[in-house]
């Protein structure tokens, strides 16, 4: 997440107390959950039809399991941030939103318990060791959502759904097994597996579906 992002949130919050001519008509503080992470956001409405919104969310979840004699773990981005604009075309609660999503990369590891096939060749646990991977996207991604939100002062709920357009990821695989250091065949097989998996990721992981919901307090 970029260093300037928290400063943006502080600027939004400060606008609640510092009127600036055509200043904010309302400011909302919200707690949220969903694909933006578990966290909070600040929104500022300028009239009935336009607002600005930014938020930060953590993803406090690691996915672990065992599949085909391999113990695996996936660590999603530890934090997500977003900055965007809200347009209320009818001046009510329905809104169209767009902006930028700031994110970290996904880390993965797979520990071989007995044997594993890599590029159609079989390797033992000692040879393969723990295979680690990182899935990296561009540091920012545009997103668009549509939804409904409470407005004005007091408590209200909100819900948004849409997608972030991540682009093609880059996958990197490494191993701490003995064969990674001693076997050119193993390194070649791991590179082939990396290329295959990255091709699949480029086909299926370009777009991130987004759902976000929470409670807002207007001040």
N, C-alpha and C positions, 0 to 999 in steps of 0.2 A: 504494500500500500504506500502511496506517495506521501512524503513528509508534509506537503501542503494541504492534505486533506483535512486533518483535525482543525487547522486554522480556518478552513472554509466553514466548518460547523460552528466554530466560535463566532465567526462573523454573522452567521445566520441568527444565532441566539442573541447576539448583541443588538441586532436590529429590532428586537422586541422592546428594548429600552431606549433606543436612540432614533426618534423620528427624523427622516431625511426627506422633506418635501413630499414627493409622491411615495411615501414610505409604506411599509407593510401594514395591511389592514388587520391581519391576524398572524399569530405565530403558534405552531403546534409542536409539541414534544411527544414522541411516540416510542413505545416498545414494540418490537416486531419479531416474527419468526418466519421461516420459509427458506427459499433458495438464496436469499440475500444474507442468510445467517441469523443467529439469535443475537439481537442487539437492539439498537435504538436509532432514531432518525429525528431530524429537525426539518420542518417545512415552514415556509413563509409565503403567504398569499398576498399578491398585489392586485387588489380588486377581485371581481367575481370570476375572471376568466384565466388568470395567470398566476403561477406560483413557482417557487424554487424549492428543491428538496435534496437533502444529503443524509447519508447514514453510514454506520459502521456495524458489522455483524461478525461474530465469531462462529466457527464451525466446530463445536466440541465433540467430535465423533471420529473415531478410527474404526475402520471395517476390518475385522479379522476372521479367519476361518481356516479350514483345511480342505483341499481339493486335490484328488489324485496323488496322495502321499506328499503334498506340498503344503506347508504352513504359509499363509500369505497375510499381509497387512497392507491396508491402503490408508494413507493419511490425506484427507481433503485439505483444501486451503485453510490455514489457521484463522484467517480473517478476510473479509470482503468489505469493500467500500464502494459507495456509489454517489454520484452527483448528477442531478438532472433537473429538468423543467416539467411542470405539470400544466396542462391546458384543460380547462373546463369549458367545453364548447357551448354548453347550454347554461352556464352560470350556476349550475347546481352542484350535485355530488359526484356525477360521472366525470371521469378524467382520462385523458390520454397523456402518457408520460414517456419521456425519452432522455437518454443521457449516456454516461460512461460508467462502466463497472471496472473497478480496480481489484486485482486478485493476485494471489500467490499460486504457485505451481502445486501439482499433485505428486506425492512421493509414494512409492510402492516397494515392497520387498517380498521375496518368496524364498523360504528356507526348505531345501530338499531333505526329505526324511529317509528315502531309500534310493530310488532312481527317478530320472526325469528324461523325457525326450525333448531335444532341442534341435530343430531343423532336421528331424527324422533320424537323429543319432541319440543313443542312450548313454547317459552319464550317471555315475554314482553320486551319493550325497557328498562324499569327500571331494570328488572332482568338481562338482557344480557349486557346493557351498551355499551361500545366500546370494541370490540374484536380486540386485537393487535397481530400481528404475525411477526416472523422473519424467513427468509429462509437463512440458512447458508451453504456454501460449504467450501471445503478445501481452505486455503489461497492462493494457487497457482494452476494453471491448465495448462497442456501442450496444445499447439495449433499448427496447421499446415495450411498453406495457399498456394495458387498459384496465380500469378498475373503478372503484367507488370509495369515497372517503367522507367521513364526517368533517364538518367545517365550522369555523367560528369558535366561540368560547365553550369551555366545558369538555366533557368526555364524549368520545365517539369511536366507532370502529372503522377500519379500512381493509380493503382487499384489492390486490393487483395481480394480474397474470400477463405473461408475455414471453419474451425470449431475449437472450443475450447472444450476440454474434461473435463467437470467439476466434474464428479463423482456424487454420490448420495448426495442430500441435506438433511439437518436436519431442520425440521419445528417445531417451538415453538409457541403455542397459549396461550394468557392470556386474562383476562377480568377485567374491573373495575366496572362491574355491581354488584348489591346487591346479586344475586344468587351465584356469584363466591365465596363469603365469607361464605354464609349461607347454601348452598345446595350441598350436596355430589353428588346428582343426576346430577346437572348442571356440576360440575367438571368432573364427569365421562363421560357425554355426550360430553363435550368439548375435553376431552382426546381421545375419540373414533373418533371424527371429525378430530382431529389432526393426528391420525394414518392413517385414510383413505386418507386425503389430502397428507400426506407425501408419502404414497404408490403411489399415482398418480404422485407426483412430481418425485419420484425415477424412474418412467417409462418414463416420458416425458421430464424431465429437466436435463438430464445428459450431453447433448451436446448443445452448444451454437453456432448457425450459425454465421459466421463472414463475414462482408463486410466492407472494408475500402477504402477510396479514398481521393485524395487531390492533392495539388500543392507542388512541391519540387523545391528548389533552391540550385544548386550545387556550391560549392566554391573551 
